[in-house]
């Protein structure tokens, strides 16, 4: 463990006191922040040369971002337990028997969730709820089943205090999914996040319509291209956190991101960016991720000591890591300006082609970099289009078209997006606020989903333009809660603060309404 300066210690002490005195943080939020400050005093990773000038600099200069994972990772960033094992066998560590009816099944899940860690300290994956609960639906009357599932969802919203918590349903219709849709339309809560795995060969139009009607009320579920994910990750994939495709019973050690627009600022030309600046930053970030993974696996003791691994709910060889990026549009536009060329990402064929060329460089680098502990994905990281941070200013999420520059016609936007979704097995997605009149015509949204998935879009989210629950980047918040926080009142969920920052810095409330 390397020493640090007393100046840094004293600065951290001041920040700790500010956290303790804060009127805008709940007790739970203060405890999390205090733990992060303790971690920030450590220096234990074998850091690559050149990282400091890319990572520990002001935001408008930062080329690499580690998304607040801490200096000494004590657990993987994202964990995706095999909850079906819990339903079949129970859990020795928690002294839980396998559940026998719906009462016990829901209670077992709620207990288990309290013990699943992540970077947020809450579970980012809550299971494939229809598969987990459908076997128990007939153990109680229909009215009781509907009420129990509604109470379960209410409990999750009030106890899993972070909307990166994510559950999956589909692609087959189920009574469990129906009860979830009916409950969510009434509750209109931000947690849990929810994805429907859609497959036209399995998911009926009636099922899709019910899901769309729910989404237009409460911004969930989002829609995942089931065929696309299974072709890359197998049937044992999950959607976790924002929209992250990962393997069941594993997860992701880490997620770092390239800030492509800031890398482009350092380049003298498109060629300099492609051949010098981008490859250099990618190499440093990959080595940094390797160092983080090495510490987690070899030194943290997590996989030796945590009950999830000891009892087989997770397996280390089902883990990978996520090589993230933001600001493809920013990089393309800036590079074109540097060379005196016109055209904007999302509108001009040459600009879009430059975006494809950049993605090919990143994809090729990732395919040639190996990590010995990413066996789940043949030793490679998975590319991830990261959604952004609250403090991001003039940084466009992933490969999206900047807010305010969306093409007039939706089909033109979808055609651009279809060039990029294929690169990101561990997650990318786009968000579409929908005009109120669509409530009377959900088939409009259904046609968008079907057409987009036929063009190899991976993941899509919709919400009504007047909905209280909105999708920020990949997670959900309530407008009403953001207003409370903005007025200086503490709110229950961590992610509300992220949404408030994104509304001010990322202009998320100004998306083009379709």
N, C-alpha and C positions, 0 to 999 in steps of 0.2 A: 504494500500500500504506500503510495507516494505521498510526501508531505504537501500541505497547502499553506498559503500565506495567512498571517493573522488578519490582514486586511479583508481577505475573503471570509474568514470566520466571523469577524465583527459585522460585515455586511449581512451575512446570513442570520446572525442573531437579531439584527434590526428587522429583517423580513419576517422572522418567526414572531416577533412581538406584534408586528402589523397584522399578521394572520390571527393571532389570539384576540386582538382588539376589534377585528372586523365585524361590522353590523350586518354585512351582506352575505356572510357565510353561515351555514348551519353548523351544528356541532360536528356532524359526520364529515362535512366538507373541510372543516378546520383540521380534523385529525388526519385526513388524507394529505392536505397541504403540508402539515407539519412533518409527516413521514417523508414526503418528497424533499423537504429542506434538509432533513438528516441525511438522506441519500446523496444530496448534492455536495456534501462535504467529502465524499469518498473519491479516490482516484486509484482504480484497481485494474482497468482494462489496458491491454497492450495496444495502444492507439497508433494508427498509421501516420507516417510523416505527411505533413500538409493538411491534416484534418482541421486543425485549429483555425486556420485562416478561411476555411470554407464553412465551418459550423458555428464557431463562437464569435460571430460578428453581427452587426446590426442587421435587421430584417431585410433591408433593401440591398444588402450585399451577400446574404446567406445563400450558398449554393447547395448545401446539404442540411437537412433537418431531421433530427432523430425523434421528433414527436413526443417529447417529454417522457421517454422511457426510463430515465434515471441513469446514474453513473455506474451502478452495480446491480444489474438485473437479477432479481431474486426469483423470478418465474417467467415463463414465456408470455409474450404480449397477449396472444389470443389462444384460448383453450377451448376445444370442442368435444366435451365428454360424450361417450356412447351411453346415452340415457336408456337405450333399450336394454342394456345389461342391468341397469338399476331396476327397471320394471320386472325383469325376469328373475333376478337373483337378490335384490336388495343391496345393502351396503354394510359390511362388517364394522367399519370405522365409526359410522353413525348409528350403529345398532338398529338398522332398518331392515325389516323383512320385506320380501317381495309383496307389492300391494295386491289385494284381492278384489277391490271394487273401486269405483270412481272416487269415493271419499278418500280412500287410502292412496290412490295414485296421485291425486292432486296434492295431498299433504306431503307425500314423499318427495315430489318434485320441489315444492316450496322449501322444504328443509334442506334438500341437496343444493339448491341454488345458493344458499348462504355460505357454502363452503367451496365454491368454484371461483378461483381468482382470475384476474386479468390485469391489464395495465390500468383499468378503471377501478379495480377492486370489486367489481361486480361481474357476474358472468356475461360474456358477450354472445353466448350461444345457449338457448333455452330448450333446444331439441326440436325434432320433427313432431309437432304436437298432435297432428292427426294420427300418425302411426302409433304414437305412444298411448294416446287416450282412447282411440276407437275401440280397442278390445274391452274396455271397461264401460262403454256407454250404456250397454244393456243391463248393467248391474243396478241401475236406478231408473225410476220413471223419467220420461222425456222432460217434463217440466223441471224435475230436480236436476237433471243433467245440464239443462240450459242455465239454471240458476248457479250451479256449482262452477261451471266454466266462467260465467260472468264474475263471480266472486274471486276465482283464481286470477283472472286478468286484472281485477281491481287490486288484489294483494300484490301482484308483481309490480304494478305501477307505483304503489306506495312504499314498497320495500326494496326493489331493485332500482336504485335511484339514479339511473343513467340510461339514456335512450339508445346507447349502443347495444343494449341487451336485445337479442334478435331471436325470433322463433320462425320456423318454416312450416309450410303446409303444401299439399299437392304432390304430384300432379293429379292424383285420383280424387274425385269428389268424395266427401265424407260428411257424416252428421256432425262430427267434431268441428270441421271447418265451418259448417252452417251456424253452429252455436257461437263460434268465435266471431263471425261476421255480424250476427245479430247483437252480440254483446258490445262489440267495438263501436257500432253505429250509435249506441246509447251512451257508452262511457266517454268516447272521444278523448282518450288519454294518449299521451306520447309514448308510453312504455307498455308493452314491448314493441320494438320494431318487428315487422312481419313481412315475409316474402312468400309468394305463391309460385311454386315451380310449375311453369306452364308447358304442356306438351299437347299440341293439337290432336295427337292420336289417342290421348288418354283423357284430357280435360274437356269436359262437355261445355257447350256454349252456355247452358244454364248456370254451370259452376262459375265460368269466367264472368258472366254478367253479374252474378251475386257479388263476386270479388270486386269488380269495377264499381258497383254501387256503394260498396263499403269504402273503397278508396276515395271516392268523391265526397264522402262524408267525413272521414277522419285520416286521410292521407296514407292509409295502409289497407291491404297489403301492396307492396311493390311486386313486380312481375319479373321472374327469372326465366331465361331461355333454357329449359331443362335439357333439351337435346344437346345444346352447345356445351353446357357444363359437364354432362355425363361423358361426352366424347373426349373431353380433356382430363377430367378428374375421376371418372368412373361413377357408378351409381352411388358410391359412398361419399358423396360430396355434401357439404352443408353451405348455407349462406349465413354468415355471422357478422356481427358488428354492423358496419354501414351496409355493405353489399359484398362482403369478402367470400370468395369461393375457397374453401379449405377442405381438408379430409376429416371425416368423422373419426373420432377417437384420437385426434392429434391437435393440430393448430399451427400457429406461426410463432417462431421464436421472437421475431423482431420485424419492425416495419420502419424503414428510413426512406426519405424521399429526396429526389433531385428537384431543385427549383430551377427549371429550365430557363425561365426568363432572366434570372440573375446570372446564369452561366453565359447566356447570350450577350449580356452586357460586357463581359470580359473578352469577347471575341472581336477580332478586327474585320471578319468577313464570314460568310457562310462556310467557306472551306476551312477557315481557322476553327470555327465552332465544331465542324464535323470531325476534323482530323486531329485537333489538339485539345481544345478546352473541354468538350464533352467527354471524350475518352479518359482524360486525366481525372475529372471529377467522379466519373463512374468507378474508376479503379479505386480511388480513395474510399468512396462510400462502400463498395463491396468489401474492402479490407476491414473497414469499421464494423460492418455487419458480421463479418467472420469473427472478429474479436468479441463482439457481444455474445454471439452464439457459443463460442468456446467457453466463455465464463459461465454461461447458464448451464451448459452440459457438464463441464469438467469441475467446476468449483462451487456453484450455488447449492448443490445438493438437492435441488428440487425433485429430480426424477428418481432419486434414491429414497427420499423421505416422505413425499406427499402421498396421501392415501389414494389419490386418483390414479397415480402410476402403479402403486403397490397392488391395488385391487383390479387393475386392468381396464379402468374406465378411459384411460388414455395410454398410448404407447409412444415412446420417444421416436421410434422409426416412422411414425405417421406425421411428423412435424416437418415443416418447411419454413421459409422466410420470405418476406415480401419486399421486392425491390420497387419502390414507389416513385412516382413523379407527379409534379404539378406544372402548369404553365406552358404546355405545348403551344397554345395559341399565342401567348406572350412572346415566346422565343421566335416563332415564325414571323410575327409582325415586326419585331425589333430587327431581326436579321435582314428582312427585306428592306426596311427603312435604311439600314446601314449601307446597303448597296444601291440606294436610290431607286428601288423598284416599288411599283404600286401593287395593290392587292392586299386583301385581308384574309386571315384564316377564317374558313367557313363560307367564304363568298367567291374566292378566286381559285381556279384550278391549279395555278402555279403555287399558290400559298398552301393549298391542301396537299399537293404533291410533296412540297418541302416537309410538311408535317409527317407524311408517310416515310420519307427518307430518314428523318430523325428517328422515328420509331423503329425502323429497320436496323439502324445503328445500335440503339439501345437493346433491341431484341437479340441481335447477334452477340453483343457483349455478354448479355445474361446467359445465352446458350453456351458460351465458352468459358464462363466462370463456374467453378465447382466448389462446393462446400461438403466436407465429409459427413456432416450431421443432417443434411437435407435429403436423406434417403427416400422420403415420401415422394419427391419429385426428381428422382434420378440425379441427385446431387446439385440441382440448380435451384435458384430462387424462382419465385413466381412474380411476374410483373403485375403492378397494381397502380391504377389511376387514382391517386389519393385525392380526397375531397376538399381539403383545405383546413385552415385553422381560423379561430376567431380573430387572431391578430393579423391575418394575411391582408395586405393592402396591395391592390393592383396585381394580384396573383390569381389566375384562373384555375379552377379545379381541373385536375387530370388533363384530358384531351377535349374538354368541353369548349364550345364557342362562348366567348365572353357575354355575360348578361348585358343586354342592351344592344347587342350586335346579332341577335338571332335572325336567320333568314325570315322573310315575310311569310313564305309558305312552309308549312311543317314538313312536307315531303323533301324539300331541299335540305332542311336541317338533318333529317333522318339519313339522307344519302351521304352527307358528310360524316356523320357519326359511324355509319356502317364501315367506313374505312379503318376505324381505330379500335372498335370493341374487341376484335379478334385477338389483339395482343395481350389481353389481360384476364387470364384464367382466375386470378385471385381478386378480381373486382374492378368494374367500371360501371357507370350508369349515368342516365340522364333524367332530368326532372321537368315535368310539364304541368304548370298550373292550367286548369281547364275552366272555361267560361261557365257561368251558372246554368245556362240553358242546356248544357250537356246532361244535367241531372235527368232531363226528360228524354235523353237519347244516349244511353250508355253504350249502345251499339257502335257509336262513333269511336269511343275509346277502345272497344274490343277490336274494331277493324285496324286501328293503329298498332295495337299489340301484335296481332296476327301478321300484318304486313311487315312490321319492323323485325320480328323474329325470323321471318322468311328471308330477310336481307342480312341476317347474322348480327343483329343488335343483340346485346347480351342481357341487359337489365334496364327496366324502365319504371319510373315512378310518376304518379299523378296525384293531384289534389285539387279540390275546388278552390276557385279564387277567393271565396269568402270563408273558407274553413278556418277554425281556430287552430287546429293541429296542422302544421305545415312541415314539409321536408326541407331541411336546411341545405345540406349537401348530400349526406347519406343517412343522417339521423333525423329524428323528429323532435319538434318542440311545439309548445302552445304559444300563440301570439299573446294571449292574456297573461301568461306567466312571464314573458319577456317584458311586458309593460310594468308588471309588479317589480321585477328586478331593476329595471331602468329607473324606477322611482325610489330605489334604495331599500327595498324590502327583500329579505331572504326568501328563496324559493327552494322547493324540496329537491329538485333534480339538478345534478351537476351540469348537464348539457344545455340547460336554459342559458347559462352565461355564454357558452360557445355560440348558441344561436343569436344571442343579442349582439355579440361581436361581429358575427357574420352578416347580420342585417345592416350594421353600420359601415363595416369595411368592405363586405363582399356584395352588397346591394341585392341580397337574395329576394327581397320583397318587390323587386323591380323586374322579375323575369317576364318574358313575353307570355301573355295569356293566350291559350289556344282555344 
